[in-house]
Amino acid sequence: MPVFSSDTVALVTGASRGAGAAIARALAREGAAVCVNYLASQDLAQSVADEIEGAGGRAFTHQADVTDPDAVQAMVDAVVERWGRLDVVVSSALPSYSFDPGADYVSVETATWEHFDRQYQGAVRAAFNLARAALPTMKAQGSGSLVHIGTNLIYNPVVTYHDYTAAKAGLVGITRTLAKELGPHGVRVNLVAGGLLQTTDASAVTTDEVFEFVRQGTPLQETVTPEQFADAVLFFASPWSRSVTGQSLAVDGGLTMA
């Protein structure tokens, strides 16, 4: 039996590939209609939507820059116009990034504020824009779930990705303040903190040796796939977590225990 009722509607940002695509597929598999957001990868986004519909689900694509509040509002309006409601928003779009230990943003001596600003725009500003756009519909419904995608690096910065980690730490802050403010309206806000997923575009440059090092450090003796990560997102998106808000869950095989 599907997790979601037949009228559940979800929006997943950055859903053309990687974790975002896996999350969109998981939501659709469990009965939700899904808007597959993308920035530039139209063909990939359409492939995700086609796959969902081919499996009997409901999906459509929508191009929007999540750092642009007008574009985000237009996207939310399109979802509500199409399906009449909006129950779940997953903020998973990631500014272009590569988990490369040799990159210039890994050292405070070579990182620039532009690195930080780009990540803050893509994480915190995007979450703010999505909450602002979705809130009127969710308030009218008396229910909703906002799910932010974070990182376990805020608990254990094994590599000093200063810009990425700082932005995701800010995302924890806005998750908790939104949860406090929106709870009385029946809107829950939570965060799923990923580890090094095997494999996404961002981790494509990660060597097998690094993946093996991470695997050996986890109690479960495994690295996490985008599909496994998506299953954890389902918990916060679904009625299973109806009494949970303001929480951050690390999904990394137990590598970090906060």
Solvent accessible surface area in square Angstrom, and as a share of the most:
residue,aa,sasa,rsa
1,M,230,1.03
2,P,77,0.48
3,V,29,0.17
4,F,13,0.06
5,S,69,0.45
6,S,93,0.60
7,D,77,0.40
8,T,12,0.07
9,V,3,0.02
10,A,0,0.00
11,L,0,0.00
12,V,0,0.00
13,T,0,0.00
14,G,23,0.22
15,A,0,0.00
16,S,12,0.08
17,R,102,0.37
18,G,25,0.24
19,A,18,0.14
20,G,3,0.03
21,A,2,0.01
22,A,4,0.03
23,I,0,0.00
24,A,0,0.00
25,R,82,0.30
26,A,3,0.03
27,L,0,0.00
28,A,12,0.10
29,R,146,0.53
30,E,29,0.13
31,G,23,0.22
32,A,2,0.01
33,A,0,0.00
34,V,0,0.00
35,C,0,0.00
36,V,0,0.00
37,N,2,0.01
38,Y,21,0.08
39,L,113,0.56
40,A,89,0.69
41,S,23,0.15
42,Q,109,0.49
43,D,115,0.60
44,L,84,0.42
45,A,0,0.00
46,Q,78,0.35
47,S,65,0.42
48,V,5,0.03
49,A,1,0.01
50,D,75,0.39
51,E,94,0.42
52,I,7,0.04
53,E,87,0.39
54,G,71,0.68
55,A,92,0.71
56,G,69,0.67
57,G,24,0.23
58,R,91,0.33
59,A,5,0.04
60,F,28,0.11
61,T,32,0.19
62,H,44,0.20
63,Q,86,0.38
64,A,3,0.02
65,D,53,0.27
66,V,12,0.07
67,T,34,0.20
68,D,57,0.30
69,P,65,0.41
70,D,112,0.58
71,A,25,0.19
72,V,0,0.00
73,Q,72,0.32
74,A,54,0.42
75,M,0,0.00
76,V,2,0.01
77,D,72,0.37
78,A,28,0.22
79,V,0,0.00
80,V,39,0.23
81,E,152,0.68
82,R,134,0.49
83,W,60,0.21
84,G,58,0.56
85,R,67,0.24
86,L,0,0.00
87,D,18,0.09
88,V,2,0.01
89,V,2,0.01
90,V,0,0.00
91,S,13,0.08
92,S,17,0.11
93,A,25,0.19
94,L,71,0.35
95,P,25,0.16
96,S,105,0.68
97,Y,24,0.09
98,S,35,0.22
99,F,30,0.13
100,D,54,0.28
101,P,81,0.51
102,G,69,0.66
103,A,20,0.15
104,D,73,0.38
105,Y,27,0.10
106,V,22,0.12
107,S,42,0.27
108,V,118,0.68
109,E,158,0.71
110,T,75,0.43
111,A,21,0.17
112,T,64,0.37
113,W,165,0.58
114,E,117,0.53
115,H,22,0.10
116,F,39,0.16
117,D,62,0.32
118,R,111,0.40
119,Q,3,0.01
120,Y,73,0.28
121,Q,55,0.24
122,G,5,0.05
123,A,8,0.06
124,V,34,0.20
125,R,101,0.37
126,A,1,0.01
127,A,1,0.00
128,F,93,0.39
129,N,7,0.04
130,L,3,0.02
131,A,6,0.05
132,R,158,0.58
133,A,5,0.04
134,A,0,0.00
135,L,35,0.18
136,P,88,0.55
137,T,26,0.15
138,M,1,0.00
139,K,91,0.39
140,A,94,0.73
141,Q,51,0.23
142,G,42,0.40
143,S,46,0.29
144,G,10,0.09
145,S,3,0.02
146,L,5,0.03
147,V,0,0.00
148,H,4,0.02
149,I,19,0.10
150,G,3,0.03
151,T,6,0.03
152,N,9,0.05
153,L,17,0.08
154,I,45,0.23
155,Y,73,0.28
156,N,59,0.30
157,P,76,0.48
158,V,91,0.52
159,V,42,0.24
160,T,62,0.36
161,Y,11,0.04
162,H,59,0.26
163,D,0,0.00
164,Y,17,0.06
165,T,22,0.13
166,A,32,0.25
167,A,1,0.01
168,K,15,0.06
169,A,48,0.37
170,G,25,0.24
171,L,4,0.02
172,V,16,0.09
173,G,36,0.34
174,I,27,0.14
175,T,2,0.01
176,R,139,0.51
177,T,88,0.51
178,L,21,0.11
179,A,7,0.06
180,K,168,0.71
181,E,112,0.50
182,L,4,0.02
183,G,33,0.32
184,P,115,0.73
185,H,70,0.31
186,G,34,0.33
187,V,0,0.00
188,R,32,0.12
189,V,0,0.00
190,N,0,0.00
191,L,0,0.00
192,V,0,0.00
193,A,0,0.00
194,G,6,0.06
195,G,17,0.17
196,L,39,0.19
197,L,19,0.09
198,Q,67,0.30
199,T,71,0.41
200,T,25,0.15
201,D,81,0.42
202,A,7,0.05
203,S,2,0.01
204,A,67,0.52
205,V,83,0.48
206,T,18,0.10
207,T,70,0.41
208,D,112,0.58
209,E,127,0.57
210,V,58,0.33
211,F,12,0.05
212,E,67,0.30
213,F,151,0.63
214,V,22,0.13
215,R,74,0.27
216,Q,107,0.47
217,G,44,0.43
218,T,3,0.02
219,P,81,0.51
220,L,120,0.60
221,Q,91,0.40
222,E,63,0.28
223,T,21,0.12
224,V,9,0.05
225,T,47,0.28
226,P,11,0.07
227,E,100,0.45
228,Q,77,0.34
229,F,1,0.00
230,A,1,0.01
231,D,73,0.38
232,A,19,0.15
233,V,0,0.00
234,L,8,0.04
235,F,73,0.31
236,F,4,0.02
237,A,6,0.04
238,S,1,0.01
239,P,72,0.45
240,W,153,0.54
241,S,0,0.00
242,R,179,0.65
243,S,109,0.71
244,V,43,0.24
245,T,51,0.30
246,G,13,0.12
247,Q,96,0.43
248,S,34,0.22
249,L,75,0.37
250,A,28,0.22
251,V,24,0.14
252,D,7,0.03
253,G,10,0.09
254,G,26,0.25
255,L,50,0.25
256,T,13,0.08
257,M,156,0.70
258,A,115,0.89
